[in-house]
Amino acid sequence: MKAELVRIGNSRGLRLPRNLLELYGIKESDELELEERRDGILIKPKAESETKLPWESAYQEMAHEAAEKAEWAEWEQIAGDGLDD
């Protein structure tokens, strides 16, 4: 597959075929990752995992982790009491 480098003011832009944009769900103004490789440049959509969690989601995750630690703390007290069942 081929792509064309075009002039955009003093810069250059890469014109990507529509079928590739649709295939990878790339829309206008989306950020793309550029990775330098020995044999060329890898262009890929920005990974979802790199985006930050909203504050509410981050707080809920931290609260869940704290509750889980509290549960295990209780278990360690019971398991370490020296009584055998």
Helices and strands as residue ranges (DSSP letters): E 4-8, E 11-15, H 18-23, E 32-37, E 40-45, G 48-50, H 55-79
